Amino acid sequence: MEPVHILLVEDNEGDIFLTTEALNESKIANQLSTVRDGWEAMQFLEKKAGYGQVKMPDLIVLDVNLPKMNGHEVLIAIKSNESLKHIPVIMLTTSSSEKDIYQSYKNYVNCYITKPIDAGDFLKVVTSIENFWISIVTLPKVPSH
């Protein structure tokens, strides 16, 4: 089975570290790319500014609170782009605001998860995301032209 490519859009170094650790400890083959703000995420996804040769992600894990372009703006850009909108997006954020949750689903997020404060619980959440989205769900592949 080909490794699943995950794009993590996260500006918190601690959360990047914990997510990377959880994914590395699993037995599931994956490739993780990380960008630290919304603008960089769009450069990556649109293969601009030095990202011309990157492999498109199979899954995007996106934070709401990001510099330059927030997660909602990135989500809208992804879901309104014909060549990107098929990629599942998981909002993984500290925000438990009803407004953020509603806005995310309104803009076609695939799921919304509030980050636990405890590091052990955070690792469990990332592992459960990986188990569900990589082991159980069939992710779309872009058809060859």
Backbone as a ProteinNet text record, in pm:
[ID]
protein_1_A
[PRIMARY]
MEPVHILLVEDNEGDIFLTTEALNESKIANQLSTVRDGWEAMQFLEKKAGYGQVKMPDLIVLDVNLPKMNGHEVLIAIKSNESLKHIPVIMLTTSSSEKDIYQSYKNYVNCYITKPIDAGDFLKVVTSIENFWISIVTLPKVPSH
[TERTIARY]
83.4	0	88.2	54.5	129.2	105.3	211	191.4	89.2	12.9	-83.5	-8.7	-28.2	39.2	-54	-9	-86.7	-19.9	-99.6	-49.6	-101.1	-9.3	-42	-20.8	-126.4	-118.4	-134.1	-21.9	-19	95.2	70.2	176.1	232.5	172.1	218.6	322.2	446	555.7	529.5	469.4	438.8	339.7	236.9	137.3	195.3	285.8	354.1	434.7	508	590.1	503.2	394.6	307.3	240.9	197.2	133.5	233.5	353.8	459.4	491.8	505.3	533.6	424.2	299.1	187.4	185.7	211.1	211.3	331.1	446	565.3	552.1	479.9	465.4	368	285.9	186.1	252.1	179.4	229.5	179.4	112.6	53.4	153.6	174.4	268.6	209.9	280.8	234.8	353.9	325.3	424.3	361.9	435.2	382.6	457.5	381.5	437.2	376	454.9	405.7	430.7	328.3	340.9	287.2	335.9	308.6	214	156.8	54.6	-35.4	-147.4	-246.1	-197.8	-121.7	-70.6	22.6	111.1	204.7	128.6	18.8	-63.1	-114.8	-161.6	-213.7	-101.9	16.5	130.3	164.7	162.6	188.9	84.6	-42.2	-150.5	-160.2	-122.4	-126	7.6	103.3	236.7	308.7	308.5	376	490	570.8	674.9	761.7	821.5	912.7	845.6	715.1	643.4	601.8	665.6	627.4	633.2	720.6	738.8	673.1	597.9	539.2	428.2	414.2	304.9	181.4	68.8	-55.2	-91.4	-140	-177.5	-305.9	-317.9	-439.8	-536.6	-482.5	-559.4	-494.5	-577.7	-527	-576.7	-483.6	-517.6	-488.2	-593.3	-588.6	-628.7	-551	-584.2	-670.5	-755.4	-836.3	-752	-678.1	-604.9	-464.4	-451.4	-323.7	-286.6	-156	-115.7	-133.1	-137.8	-145.3	-280	-331	-461.7	-514.6	-631.9	-678.6	-733.2	-760.8	-806.9	-936.1	-1026.1	-1151.7	-1125.3	-1034.6	-1000.5	-934.7	-847.5	-781.7	-886.4	-976.5	-1081.9	-1167.7	-1208.6	-1288.7	-1211.5	-1082.5	-999.3	-987.6	-971.3	-958.4	-1089.6	-1198.6	-1327.4	-1388.6	-1333.9	-1383.9	-1291.4	-1185.7	-1090.8	-1119.6	-1154.3	-1194.2	-1088.6	-961.8	-857.5	-818.8	-874.4	-840.4	-958.7	-1080.1	-1195.5	-1225.1	-1168.6	-1188.8	-1105.4	-1004.8	-916.1	-988.9	-1001.1	-1065.5	-985.8	-1058.5	-997.4	-1051.9	-959.4	-993.4	-950.9	-1045.5	-1011.6	-972.7	-847.7	-796.6	-747.2	-821.9	-798.3	-830.1	-778.7	-812.2	-949.7	-1001.6	-1129.2	-1247.5	-1326.6	-1450.9	-1569.6	-1544.5	-1647.1	-1751.7	-1878.2	-1988.1	-1980.3	-1937.6	-1925	-1820.4	-1704.1	-1599.2	-1645.7	-1714	-1762.8	-1863.7	-1961.1	-2064.6	-2003.6	-1915.2	-1853.1	-1772.4	-1704.3	-1624.2	-1712.6	-1819.7	-1909.4	-1982.7	-2018	-2083.8	-1993.8	-1862.4	-1765.6	-1708.3	-1780.7	-1753.4	-1631.8	-1598.9	-1494.6	-1545.6	-1458.4	-1499.4	-1520	-1445.4	-1474	-1402.3	-1454.9	-1402.4	-1369.5	-1245.1	-1200.9	-1135.1	-1179	-1117	-997.7	-882	-758.8	-771.3	-738.4	-732	-610.5	-620.3	-509.4	-398.2	-434.8	-339.1	-264.6	-131.4	-49	-85.2	-110.6	-148.4	-279.7	-376.1	-505	-488.4	-398.9	-372.6	-317.9	-223.1	-166.3	-275	-367.3	-477.8	-567	-593.4	-677.2	-611.2	-482	-410.9	-409.5	-387.9	-389.1	-526.4	-631.8	-766.6	-798.9	-748.5	-766.2	-699.6	-576.8	-502.3	-570.6	-613	-680.1	-804.3	-885.1	-1008.4	-982.1	-910.1	-894.4	-796.6	-709.3	-612.1	-642.4	-682.5	-708	-849.5	-946.9	-1085.9	-1142.5	-1124.5	-1183.4	-1105.3	-1175.6	-1110.9	-1098	-974.8	-950.4	-953.2	-998.9	-1006.3	-868.3	-850.1	-728	-768.1	-682.2	-712	-695.3	-797.5	-784.1	-675.1	-604.2	-500.8	-569.6	-511.9	-570.1	-504
-117.9	0	124.6	219.8	344.5	429.1	494.9	578.7	689.1	721	829.8	959.6	1058.7	1187	1281.7	1326.5	1416.4	1553.3	1657.5	1794.3	1848.3	1880.8	1940	2090.2	2166.9	2312.8	2360	2390	2415.7	2510.5	2611.9	2706.1	2681.8	2593.9	2566.5	2454.2	2486.5	2388.1	2265.5	2283.5	2170.8	2075.2	2131.1	2047.7	1977.9	2046	1983.5	1864	1883.7	1776.1	1657.9	1684.4	1576.3	1501.7	1575.7	1513	1424.8	1476.5	1400.4	1273.8	1286.5	1170.5	1064.6	1107.8	1012.4	940.2	1012.8	950.5	857.4	894.3	810	680.1	685.2	567	464.6	507.7	415	318.6	216.3	116.5	145.7	259.1	293.1	376.1	338.4	411.2	546.6	651.4	784.4	875.2	980.3	1084.2	1212.9	1288.4	1410.7	1530.9	1626.3	1756	1857.2	1954.9	2054.6	2194.3	2277.6	2421.1	2494.7	2617.2	2685.6	2804.4	2831	2936	2908.9	2978.8	2955.4	2991.5	3099	3140.3	3032.4	2981.6	2876.7	2749.7	2721.3	2604.7	2617.6	2735.7	2754.6	2751.4	2801.9	2792.6	2645.9	2565.5	2422.2	2356.3	2380.6	2313.6	2358.1	2482.1	2533.6	2517.7	2451.2	2421.9	2548.3	2649.3	2775.9	2796.2	2899.1	2944.4	2830.9	2754.1	2648.3	2514.6	2506.4	2381.6	2311.9	2346.2	2293.2	2142.1	2076.2	1931.4	1849.4	1914.8	1839.6	1746.6	1636.4	1542.8	1599.4	1594.6	1642.4	1557.6	1620.9	1542.8	1462.7	1351.7	1271.4	1319.1	1392	1436.3	1563.8	1660.7	1786.2	1798.9	1824.8	1852.1	2000.7	2076.4	2222.1	2283.2	2380.2	2454.7	2574.8	2623.6	2743.1	2868.5	2875.9	2997.3	2993.9	3053.1	3053.7	3196.2	3224.3	3355.1	3363.5	3485.2	3521.9	3491.6	3371.9	3330.7	3232.7	3259.2	3166.4	3037	2939.9	2810	2816.2	2906.8	2920.6	2969.3	3065.3	3117.3	3008.9	2930.1	2820.2	2716.6	2681.1	2583.3	2630.1	2755.9	2811.1	2802.5	2837.9	2832.6	2689.4	2593.3	2452.4	2402.8	2425.1	2368.8	2441.6	2557.9	2627	2606.4	2527.7	2499.4	2359.9	2353.4	2228	2118.3	2154.7	2052.1	2014.4	2083.4	2055.5	2008	2039.7	2020.5	1875.5	1781.3	1639.2	1593.3	1672.1	1632.4	1652	1546.8	1561.8	1656	1741.8	1837.7	1812.7	1794.4	1778.3	1905.5	1971.4	2088.4	2034.8	2058.7	2016.2	2142.1	2188.4	2321.1	2328.1	2431	2452.8	2517.1	2574.1	2645.5	2549.5	2571.8	2496.5	2589.9	2702.9	2802.8	2746.9	2761.9	2716.7	2785.2	2911.4	2986.8	2921.2	2883.8	2818.8	2682.2	2607.6	2475.4	2488.2	2575.7	2596.2	2643.5	2744.8	2799.3	2692.2	2606.3	2501.1	2404	2357.1	2264	2332.6	2458.9	2535.6	2541.9	2543.4	2551.3	2415	2308.7	2171.6	2103.7	2136.6	2060.3	1916.3	1820	1679.9	1637.6	1697.8	1679.7	1787.8	1812.3	1917.7	1854.2	1868.1	1808.3	1916.3	1926.1	2020.1	1950.8	2018.2	1961.8	1950.1	1833.2	1821.3	1897.1	1945.8	2018.1	1921.3	1805.5	1706.7	1640.3	1633.4	1577.1	1431.5	1352.4	1212.2	1199.9	1284.3	1284.1	1332.5	1431.4	1481.9	1369.6	1292.3	1179.5	1078.4	1050.9	958.1	1010.2	1140.9	1200.3	1185	1218.2	1206.4	1061.2	969.6	826.9	784.1	834.1	796.9	857.8	979.5	1041.2	952.1	912.9	829.8	694.6	632.2	502.6	512	614.5	627.8	668.1	778.9	836.3	760.1	679.8	608.4	458.8	399.8	255.4	218.1	302.1	265.9	331.3	461.9	537.5	512.7	506.8	502.7	646.6	693.7	830.4	838.4	951.5	965.1	982.1	925.4	946.9	1028.2	1119.3	1199.6	1110.9	1105.5	1023.1	1075.8	986.3	1026.6	1072.8	1172.4	1224.2	1162.3
0	0	0	-83.3	-93	31.9	85.2	203.8	178.4	280.8	272.6	303.3	216.5	233.7	309.4	426.2	511.3	510.5	486.1	498.7	631.1	721.7	850.7	840.2	864.7	861.5	1006.2	1068.3	1213.1	1245.9	1330	1366	1505.8	1584	1720.1	1716.2	1752.6	1744.9	1831.1	1949.1	2036.4	1972.4	1907.6	1840.8	1717.5	1648.6	1534.5	1585	1694.2	1751.8	1793.1	1867.7	1915	1799.3	1699.1	1582.5	1509.3	1489.7	1422.5	1500.6	1633.1	1717.9	1706.8	1715.5	1708.1	1574.5	1466.5	1334.1	1316.9	1373	1362.4	1441.8	1553.1	1638.9	1581.6	1489.8	1434.2	1336.7	1305.4	1210.4	1068.8	1052.8	924.1	843.9	719.3	634.3	598	633.6	596.9	570.4	497.2	469.3	522.3	602.3	661.1	606.6	554.6	517.2	612.8	655.6	750.5	695.8	704.2	675.7	797.6	819.7	946.2	938.1	821.4	812.3	692.6	689.1	584.4	445.3	436.3	305.6	249.4	335.8	293.3	252.7	322.4	287	144.2	108.6	-27.3	-131.2	-96.3	-187.6	-212.9	-107.3	-117	-207.9	-179.4	-252.2	-397.9	-424.5	-562	-632.4	-563.8	-618.3	-665.7	-578.7	-607.6	-508.2	-531.5	-438.1	-383.7	-471.8	-428.8	-400.8	-418.6	-394.3	-524.5	-633.7	-764.4	-777.3	-702.1	-716.1	-605	-515.8	-404.2	-451.4	-379.2	-403.9	-334.8	-403.1	-343.6	-221.6	-115.7	2.1	-21.9	49.6	47	154.2	253.6	369	422.9	464.2	519.7	663	755.4	894.6	915	945.3	940.5	1074.3	1121.4	1241.7	1201.9	1291.8	1264.5	1280.6	1391.3	1426.4	1368.1	1249.7	1178.6	1138.4	1128.9	1076.8	924.5	876.2	733.8	669.5	685.3	635	738	794.9	897.9	835.6	920.1	871.3	792.4	830.9	756.4	614	600.5	467.4	381.8	443	371.4	329.4	420.2	389.8	273.3	273.8	163.7	32.8	36.7	-84.6	-137	-46.7	-87.3	-148.5	-78.6	-120.1	-238.9	-275.6	-394.8	-515.3	-496.2	-603.8	-660	-784.6	-849.4	-835.7	-838.3	-831.1	-687.7	-587.6	-447.5	-364.1	-404.9	-316.7	-280.5	-353.8	-321.4	-201.1	-162.3	-53.3	80.7	160.8	291.5	381.3	452.3	543.7	684.5	778.6	919.5	990.8	1055.7	1136.3	1274.1	1314	1444.2	1513.3	1613.4	1667.9	1816.6	1882.1	2022.7	2037.4	1930.2	1938.3	1951.1	2056.2	2070.5	2048.4	1986.4	1957.9	1861.6	1899.2	1812.2	1676.2	1675.6	1550.1	1459	1515.9	1436.1	1385	1471.7	1431.9	1318.6	1336.1	1233.9	1102.5	1111.7	990.2	916.5	990.4	927.8	849.3	911.8	842	727.2	745.8	638.8	514.9	539.6	429.2	392.9	427.1	381.6	443.9	570	638.3	652.8	650.6	662.7	807	900.3	1042.2	1121.4	1240.4	1327.6	1462	1506	1631.5	1716.3	1842.3	1935.9	2001	1996.3	2053.4	2204.4	2257.2	2403.9	2457.3	2579.7	2642.6	2684.3	2738.3	2786.8	2670.2	2681	2573.6	2543.9	2646.5	2625.5	2550	2586.9	2516.8	2372.8	2352.8	2217.7	2129.3	2182.9	2107.3	2071	2164.4	2136.7	2025.1	2025.6	1921.5	1784.7	1776.6	1648.3	1601.4	1692.3	1657.7	1608.5	1672.2	1627.7	1491.5	1465.9	1333.1	1229.3	1258.9	1165.4	1145.1	1253.9	1241.5	1154.4	1176.7	1100.5	956	937.1	803.2	714.1	773.3	690.8	686	798.1	799.8	756.2	786.2	761.9	636.1	623.8	512.8	383.8	273.4	142.1	94.1	79.5	36.3	-116	-168.9	-314.4	-375.3	-489.8	-568.6	-691.2	-730	-847.8	-971.3	-1057.9	-1178.3	-1270.5	-1334.4	-1430.8	-1558.3	-1618.9	-1745	-1865
[MASK]
+++++++++++++++++++++++++++++++++++++++++++++++++++++++++++++++++++++++++++++++++++++++++++++++++++++++++++++++++++++++++++++++++++++++++++++++++

